[in-house]
């Protein structure tokens, strides 16, 4: 059968060839001095920024990024079209109502999308032999790994934030009240959620040796957090009459549950929808303390996953 166009690997190689000059730096022995962490030297920062720019430029040309941007931009547009800013629920009116709905939709879409797209990208690079090509350039391992992660974070978080910012700008134009404090809290929560699952995806990508295995592991992690910790495990705990503090502590080890509860707390500080569990959370954290925990814990979890992934990546042999 005659070929109708360049293969996926050929297109990837062409893209890397066009951008390889952007990764060239004077010191070709920097890899030998690489340390097990993000490089703080001027050369390391240059490597990180150049790799991040390369990853962003690749993503901007990808079809999945266009679809991803359309999904979040379209969601906000549809929420405006359906008059959500004119409805009222639990005393919330205007943009607050839209943000509450938007944050719940993001919680359903973002984790699985971040996991699958990230592991597909990195595992696909390994299968296509891109690792050998990139790392033959004078780029440190730390610069490549962390630059890849930061570039991917920008690509993932930018459409989500820009959709919210566009909604706020339109609300200002339409003279609709904008809850800027709520906007800031939701922005921080979404950034922490993206970073958390991005770190987990980077860890999976360094362990898995094929795209199929990486995608399967990513889906399993998502399913574990959505179903196992919230439904199966907690159901067993309740059936065994475990102390409420222990059951809630296990639930709050799940970053998705932490995000869901924090989003609920921002528009319902008393968390009446949680019932008696709210008293345990409020007694342990308080409102402001739990919001800080909801931002810091997922960010820390994602950072730990990324650091562990980098250590494994640095010590492992390239396929």
GUMARGU-290615 format. One record per residue (C-alpha): residue number from 1; residue in three letters; x, y, z. Coordinates in steps of 0.02 Angstrom, whole numbers, plus 50000, padded with zeros to 5 digits. Layout:
! residues N
(NUM; 'ALA'; (X; Y; Z))
...
! end
This chain:
! residues 319
(1; 'UNK'; (50000; 50000; 50000))
(2; 'UNK'; (50071; 50170; 49952))
(3; 'UNK'; (50108; 50290; 50092))
(4; 'UNK'; (49996; 50441; 50096))
(5; 'UNK'; (50101; 50546; 50212))
(6; 'UNK'; (50239; 50544; 50339))
(7; 'UNK'; (50223; 50424; 50484))
(8; 'UNK'; (50199; 50484; 50661))
(9; 'UNK'; (50380; 50447; 50703))
(10; 'UNK'; (50440; 50539; 50548))
(11; 'UNK'; (50338; 50692; 50593))
(12; 'UNK'; (50406; 50686; 50770))
(13; 'UNK'; (50584; 50672; 50706))
(14; 'UNK'; (50555; 50818; 50588))
(15; 'UNK'; (50489; 50925; 50731))
(16; 'UNK'; (50638; 50883; 50839))
(17; 'UNK'; (50759; 50920; 50698))
(18; 'UNK'; (50683; 51092; 50673))
(19; 'UNK'; (50696; 51133; 50859))
(20; 'UNK'; (50862; 51051; 50901))
(21; 'UNK'; (50957; 51214; 50878))
(22; 'UNK'; (50854; 51291; 51018))
(23; 'UNK'; (50922; 51159; 51137))
(24; 'UNK'; (51105; 51180; 51095))
(25; 'UNK'; (51210; 51257; 51232))
(26; 'UNK'; (51398; 51281; 51244))
(27; 'UNK'; (51438; 51153; 51379))
(28; 'UNK'; (51425; 50977; 51308))
(29; 'UNK'; (51476; 50891; 51470))
(30; 'UNK'; (51337; 50957; 51581))
(31; 'UNK'; (51254; 50786; 51594))
(32; 'UNK'; (51402; 50721; 51692))
(33; 'UNK'; (51375; 50853; 51826))
(34; 'UNK'; (51187; 50827; 51836))
(35; 'UNK'; (51119; 50806; 52011))
(36; 'UNK'; (50966; 50715; 52076))
(37; 'UNK'; (50854; 50867; 52074))
(38; 'UNK'; (50809; 51023; 51980))
(39; 'UNK'; (50968; 51110; 51927))
(40; 'UNK'; (50994; 51283; 52002))
(41; 'UNK'; (51143; 51332; 51895))
(42; 'UNK'; (51121; 51461; 51756))
(43; 'UNK'; (51153; 51324; 51628))
(44; 'UNK'; (51021; 51213; 51710))
(45; 'UNK'; (50893; 51352; 51704))
(46; 'UNK'; (50931; 51382; 51521))
(47; 'UNK'; (50907; 51196; 51484))
(48; 'UNK'; (50743; 51194; 51581))
(49; 'UNK'; (50672; 51345; 51490))
(50; 'UNK'; (50724; 51282; 51319))
(51; 'UNK'; (50650; 51110; 51345))
(52; 'UNK'; (50491; 51187; 51415))
(53; 'UNK'; (50478; 51299; 51262))
(54; 'UNK'; (50504; 51148; 51149))
(55; 'UNK'; (50366; 51050; 51236))
(56; 'UNK'; (50247; 51198; 51228))
(57; 'UNK'; (50280; 51226; 51043))
(58; 'UNK'; (50248; 51041; 51007))
(59; 'UNK'; (50086; 51044; 51106))
(60; 'UNK'; (50023; 51200; 51018))
(61; 'UNK'; (50035; 51108; 50852))
(62; 'UNK'; (49948; 50952; 50918))
(63; 'UNK'; (49765; 50916; 50882))
(64; 'UNK'; (49730; 50862; 51061))
(65; 'UNK'; (49777; 51035; 51125))
(66; 'UNK'; (49656; 51119; 51005))
(67; 'UNK'; (49518; 51000; 51062))
(68; 'UNK'; (49566; 51025; 51244))
(69; 'UNK'; (49557; 51215; 51227))
(70; 'UNK'; (49391; 51207; 51135))
(71; 'UNK'; (49316; 51097; 51271))
(72; 'UNK'; (49352; 51219; 51413))
(73; 'UNK'; (49318; 51375; 51312))
(74; 'UNK'; (49157; 51297; 51248))
(75; 'UNK'; (49104; 51249; 51424))
(76; 'UNK'; (49114; 51428; 51484))
(77; 'UNK'; (49025; 51492; 51329))
(78; 'UNK'; (48885; 51365; 51352))
(79; 'UNK'; (48866; 51410; 51535))
(80; 'UNK'; (48843; 51592; 51485))
(81; 'UNK'; (48724; 51548; 51343))
(82; 'UNK'; (48613; 51445; 51459))
(83; 'UNK'; (48599; 51593; 51575))
(84; 'UNK'; (48686; 51513; 51722))
(85; 'UNK'; (48745; 51683; 51785))
(86; 'UNK'; (48564; 51736; 51802))
(87; 'UNK'; (48513; 51587; 51908))
(88; 'UNK'; (48530; 51575; 52095))
(89; 'UNK'; (48574; 51428; 52208))
(90; 'UNK'; (48619; 51428; 52393))
(91; 'UNK'; (48621; 51617; 52385))
(92; 'UNK'; (48750; 51622; 52244))
(93; 'UNK'; (48712; 51733; 52096))
(94; 'UNK'; (48811; 51794; 51947))
(95; 'UNK'; (48985; 51729; 51908))
(96; 'UNK'; (48995; 51634; 52073))
(97; 'UNK'; (48862; 51513; 52009))
(98; 'UNK'; (48958; 51488; 51847))
(99; 'UNK'; (49123; 51457; 51938))
(100; 'UNK'; (49043; 51328; 52052))
(101; 'UNK'; (48980; 51231; 51903))
(102; 'UNK'; (49141; 51253; 51805))
(103; 'UNK'; (49250; 51188; 51947))
(104; 'UNK'; (49145; 51031; 51963))
(105; 'UNK'; (49161; 50996; 51777))
(106; 'UNK'; (49349; 51023; 51785))
(107; 'UNK'; (49362; 50897; 51925))
(108; 'UNK'; (49284; 50766; 51812))
(109; 'UNK'; (49387; 50805; 51656))
(110; 'UNK'; (49559; 50865; 51711))
(111; 'UNK'; (49631; 50715; 51806))
(112; 'UNK'; (49603; 50582; 51673))
(113; 'UNK'; (49651; 50702; 51533))
(114; 'UNK'; (49814; 50753; 51618))
(115; 'UNK'; (49860; 50573; 51655))
(116; 'UNK'; (49824; 50501; 51483))
(117; 'UNK'; (49897; 50641; 51376))
(118; 'UNK'; (50056; 50653; 51480))
(119; 'UNK'; (50095; 50468; 51486))
(120; 'UNK'; (50056; 50451; 51301))
(121; 'UNK'; (50177; 50590; 51259))
(122; 'UNK'; (50324; 50528; 51362))
(123; 'UNK'; (50298; 50343; 51331))
(124; 'UNK'; (50275; 50380; 51146))
(125; 'UNK'; (50440; 50475; 51145))
(126; 'UNK'; (50525; 50323; 51222))
(127; 'UNK'; (50452; 50203; 51094))
(128; 'UNK'; (50497; 50318; 50949))
(129; 'UNK'; (50677; 50334; 51007))
(130; 'UNK'; (50660; 50519; 51042))
(131; 'UNK'; (50745; 50504; 51211))
(132; 'UNK'; (50909; 50454; 51130))
(133; 'UNK'; (50896; 50596; 51006))
(134; 'UNK'; (50855; 50730; 51134))
(135; 'UNK'; (50981; 50673; 51263))
(136; 'UNK'; (51119; 50663; 51134))
(137; 'UNK'; (51105; 50853; 51131))
(138; 'UNK'; (51199; 50951; 51264))
(139; 'UNK'; (51051; 50957; 51382))
(140; 'UNK'; (51060; 50898; 51562))
(141; 'UNK'; (50945; 50761; 51623))
(142; 'UNK'; (50871; 50876; 51756))
(143; 'UNK'; (50845; 51014; 51628))
(144; 'UNK'; (50755; 50895; 51510))
(145; 'UNK'; (50645; 50812; 51641))
(146; 'UNK'; (50591; 50968; 51736))
(147; 'UNK'; (50578; 51071; 51578))
(148; 'UNK'; (50462; 50938; 51507))
(149; 'UNK'; (50355; 50943; 51663))
(150; 'UNK'; (50344; 51133; 51673))
(151; 'UNK'; (50306; 51147; 51488))
(152; 'UNK'; (50168; 51017; 51505))
(153; 'UNK'; (50098; 51108; 51658))
(154; 'UNK'; (50087; 51271; 51560))
(155; 'UNK'; (50000; 51183; 51416))
(156; 'UNK'; (49874; 51097; 51530))
(157; 'UNK'; (49836; 51240; 51649))
(158; 'UNK'; (49832; 51384; 51524))
(159; 'UNK'; (49667; 51339; 51436))
(160; 'UNK'; (49582; 51306; 51604))
(161; 'UNK'; (49639; 51472; 51676))
(162; 'UNK'; (49608; 51572; 51517))
(163; 'UNK'; (49430; 51506; 51510))
(164; 'UNK'; (49401; 51568; 51688))
(165; 'UNK'; (49488; 51732; 51652))
(166; 'UNK'; (49383; 51755; 51495))
(167; 'UNK'; (49226; 51724; 51597))
(168; 'UNK'; (49281; 51854; 51724))
(169; 'UNK'; (49322; 51979; 51588))
(170; 'UNK'; (49153; 51954; 51505))
(171; 'UNK'; (49067; 51972; 51673))
(172; 'UNK'; (49155; 52138; 51703))
(173; 'UNK'; (49102; 52195; 51529))
(174; 'UNK'; (48921; 52143; 51564))
(175; 'UNK'; (48928; 52226; 51737))
(176; 'UNK'; (48903; 52059; 51824))
(177; 'UNK'; (48980; 52050; 52000))
(178; 'UNK'; (49144; 51955; 52000))
(179; 'UNK'; (49195; 51867; 52164))
(180; 'UNK'; (49383; 51895; 52146))
(181; 'UNK'; (49426; 51803; 52306))
(182; 'UNK'; (49330; 51650; 52246))
(183; 'UNK'; (49413; 51667; 52077))
(184; 'UNK'; (49585; 51666; 52158))
(185; 'UNK'; (49547; 51515; 52268))
(186; 'UNK'; (49479; 51416; 52120))
(187; 'UNK'; (49632; 51461; 52016))
(188; 'UNK'; (49747; 51397; 52154))
(189; 'UNK'; (49645; 51237; 52174))
(190; 'UNK'; (49648; 51200; 51988))
(191; 'UNK'; (49835; 51233; 51979))
(192; 'UNK'; (49866; 51115; 52125))
(193; 'UNK'; (49756; 50981; 52046))
(194; 'UNK'; (49847; 50995; 51878))
(195; 'UNK'; (50017; 50987; 51963))
(196; 'UNK'; (49965; 50837; 52068))
(197; 'UNK'; (49911; 50727; 51924))
(198; 'UNK'; (50051; 50789; 51814))
(199; 'UNK'; (50178; 50730; 51943))
(200; 'UNK'; (50091; 50562; 51954))
(201; 'UNK'; (50091; 50549; 51764))
(202; 'UNK'; (50278; 50588; 51756))
(203; 'UNK'; (50310; 50449; 51882))
(204; 'UNK'; (50207; 50326; 51782))
(205; 'UNK'; (50297; 50376; 51622))
(206; 'UNK'; (50468; 50340; 51696))
(207; 'UNK'; (50415; 50168; 51756))
(208; 'UNK'; (50312; 50107; 51607))
(209; 'UNK'; (50408; 50050; 51454))
(210; 'UNK'; (50269; 50059; 51325))
(211; 'UNK'; (50122; 50171; 51284))
(212; 'UNK'; (49995; 50034; 51318))
(213; 'UNK'; (50063; 49997; 51491))
(214; 'UNK'; (50074; 50182; 51532))
(215; 'UNK'; (49894; 50215; 51478))
(216; 'UNK'; (49832; 50065; 51575))
(217; 'UNK'; (49923; 50121; 51732))
(218; 'UNK'; (49857; 50298; 51713))
(219; 'UNK'; (49679; 50237; 51695))
(220; 'UNK'; (49701; 50122; 51846))
(221; 'UNK'; (49764; 50266; 51954))
(222; 'UNK'; (49617; 50374; 51903))
(223; 'UNK'; (49494; 50232; 51936))
(224; 'UNK'; (49576; 50199; 52104))
(225; 'UNK'; (49550; 50379; 52159))
(226; 'UNK'; (49374; 50394; 52089))
(227; 'UNK'; (49302; 50229; 52147))
(228; 'UNK'; (49410; 50128; 52264))
(229; 'UNK'; (49456; 50255; 52398))
(230; 'UNK'; (49286; 50341; 52399))
(231; 'UNK'; (49167; 50196; 52379))
(232; 'UNK'; (49241; 50023; 52408))
(233; 'UNK'; (49369; 50060; 52544))
(234; 'UNK'; (49261; 50182; 52640))
(235; 'UNK'; (49114; 50063; 52626))
(236; 'UNK'; (49216; 49926; 52706))
(237; 'UNK'; (49276; 50045; 52842))
(238; 'UNK'; (49099; 50101; 52883))
(239; 'UNK'; (49038; 49920; 52884))
(240; 'UNK'; (49175; 49877; 53009))
(241; 'UNK'; (49125; 50026; 53117))
(242; 'UNK'; (49292; 50112; 53112))
(243; 'UNK'; (49312; 50278; 53201))
(244; 'UNK'; (49247; 50424; 53097))
(245; 'UNK'; (49414; 50515; 53113))
(246; 'UNK'; (49506; 50369; 53034))
(247; 'UNK'; (49380; 50351; 52892))
(248; 'UNK'; (49387; 50537; 52852))
(249; 'UNK'; (49578; 50537; 52861))
(250; 'UNK'; (49584; 50399; 52731))
(251; 'UNK'; (49461; 50493; 52622))
(252; 'UNK'; (49564; 50652; 52632))
(253; 'UNK'; (49718; 50558; 52574))
(254; 'UNK'; (49634; 50556; 52403))
(255; 'UNK'; (49676; 50719; 52311))
(256; 'UNK'; (49514; 50712; 52213))
(257; 'UNK'; (49413; 50704; 52374))
(258; 'UNK'; (49516; 50847; 52446))
(259; 'UNK'; (49481; 50951; 52292))
(260; 'UNK'; (49296; 50909; 52293))
(261; 'UNK'; (49276; 50953; 52476))
(262; 'UNK'; (49373; 51116; 52460))
(263; 'UNK'; (49269; 51169; 52310))
(264; 'UNK'; (49114; 51133; 52411))
(265; 'UNK'; (49181; 51230; 52560))
(266; 'UNK'; (49212; 51387; 52457))
(267; 'UNK'; (49027; 51409; 52418))
(268; 'UNK'; (48961; 51323; 52575))
(269; 'UNK'; (49081; 51360; 52721))
(270; 'UNK'; (48978; 51255; 52842))
(271; 'UNK'; (48982; 51106; 52721))
(272; 'UNK'; (48804; 51056; 52761))
(273; 'UNK'; (48805; 50936; 52613))
(274; 'UNK'; (48935; 50827; 52700))
(275; 'UNK'; (48829; 50800; 52855))
(276; 'UNK'; (48920; 50749; 53016))
(277; 'UNK'; (49085; 50731; 52923))
(278; 'UNK'; (49093; 50919; 52910))
(279; 'UNK'; (49112; 50936; 53099))
(280; 'UNK'; (49264; 50822; 53099))
(281; 'UNK'; (49348; 50919; 52957))
(282; 'UNK'; (49308; 51091; 53028))
(283; 'UNK'; (49365; 51041; 53203))
(284; 'UNK'; (49530; 50974; 53135))
(285; 'UNK'; (49571; 51110; 53008))
(286; 'UNK'; (49451; 51256; 53016))
(287; 'UNK'; (49391; 51339; 52856))
(288; 'UNK'; (49550; 51431; 52809))
(289; 'UNK'; (49661; 51288; 52867))
(290; 'UNK'; (49571; 51163; 52757))
(291; 'UNK'; (49580; 51275; 52605))
(292; 'UNK'; (49768; 51291; 52633))
(293; 'UNK'; (49780; 51102; 52652))
(294; 'UNK'; (49678; 51075; 52493))
(295; 'UNK'; (49804; 51180; 52395))
(296; 'UNK'; (49965; 51121; 52479))
(297; 'UNK'; (49931; 50933; 52490))
(298; 'UNK'; (49898; 50898; 52304))
(299; 'UNK'; (50044; 51010; 52256))
(300; 'UNK'; (50159; 50917; 52376))
(301; 'UNK'; (50095; 50748; 52316))
(302; 'UNK'; (50128; 50795; 52135))
(303; 'UNK'; (50302; 50860; 52178))
(304; 'UNK'; (50346; 50700; 52270))
(305; 'UNK'; (50287; 50596; 52122))
(306; 'UNK'; (50390; 50702; 52002))
(307; 'UNK'; (50547; 50693; 52110))
(308; 'UNK'; (50531; 50504; 52126))
(309; 'UNK'; (50503; 50492; 51939))
(310; 'UNK'; (50659; 50595; 51906))
(311; 'UNK'; (50764; 50485; 52021))
(312; 'UNK'; (50703; 50329; 51929))
(313; 'UNK'; (50728; 50412; 51760))
(314; 'UNK'; (50905; 50466; 51803))
(315; 'UNK'; (50957; 50294; 51865))
(316; 'UNK'; (50873; 50190; 51731))
(317; 'UNK'; (50942; 50145; 51561))
(318; 'UNK'; (50862; 50219; 51407))
(319; 'UNK'; (50776; 50085; 51301))
! end
